[in-house]
């Protein structure tokens, strides 16, 4: 079942790290959050293959992430099953 929420990708590795790691989170508007992380070299594949974004959308997100260090989409509809299948862990709103 699709749910509306806030989607965010942000860098979580230090600037001087040899590899870049990003945190991916999807905060549902009704509570609860899906979170995970991905290395920079795997980000394009994650966005296209796991979240099933179109190539142009995934590229635009990567471009914004490189220039801003963070991407925030305030209202996005994603399926809970797709988020779980993408490897994101559900954290309940306790």
N, C-alpha and C positions, 0 to 999 in steps of 0.2 A: 504494500500500500504506500503510495507516495506521501511524503510529508514535507511541509515547508520549513525552512530553516536558514541559518546564516552559515555560509561556507567560507572557510579561511585557510590560506596557506601562508606560513611564515617560516623564515629561517630560524633554526634553533641551535645550529652549530656556531662556535665562535668565529669571528672574522679571520683569525689566523689558523684555523683548522685546515688540514690537508684535504678533507672531503667536506662537502656541504650537505647538511641534513635539513630537511623541511618537515615541519609538523603540519598535518592536515587535520582539520576539524570541521565538523558539521553539527552545529548546535540547533536542535529542533526548537521551534517556537513554543511547542507545548511542553517542553522540558526534556532533559536528557541530551546526551552528546555522543557522537561517534568520533574517535580520534585514532590517529596513527602517524607514522613517519615514513619518509622515503628519502633515499639518497638522490642527489641532483641528477646523476646519470640515469636514474630510473624514473624520473618524474614524468617525462613525456609518455612513456609506456603506461605508467599508472593512470594518467589522465585519459589517455585514449583507450587502453585495453580494459582497465578495471572500472573506471567511471563512465566509460563509453562516450566521452566528449568528442565532438567533431574535431578534425585536425586543426582547422582554423581557430576554433575556440581554445583548444589546448595550447596552441602556439601563442595566442594573445595573452593567456594567463601566464605562460612562461616569460614572455617579454615584460609584462608588468612586474612580475616577481623579481626579475633581474634588475629592473630600474628602480623599483620602490622597496624591495626587500620583503614585501608582503602583498597579498591579494585578499580582498574582502568583497564577497558578493552578499549583500544584506538580505536578499530574499530569493532563494533557489529551491526548487522542488526536486527532491531525490527520493528514491525508494529505499526503505530500510533494508530490504533484502539485498539490493545492489551495494549499499554501503558495507554491509556485513561481508558480502562476497568479495568486496574489494580489499578486505583485510582490516577494515577499521573496527576498533573495539568500542562497544557500547558502554557508556558510563551513565548510570541512572541519575536522575535529579533527586538526590537524597537530602 
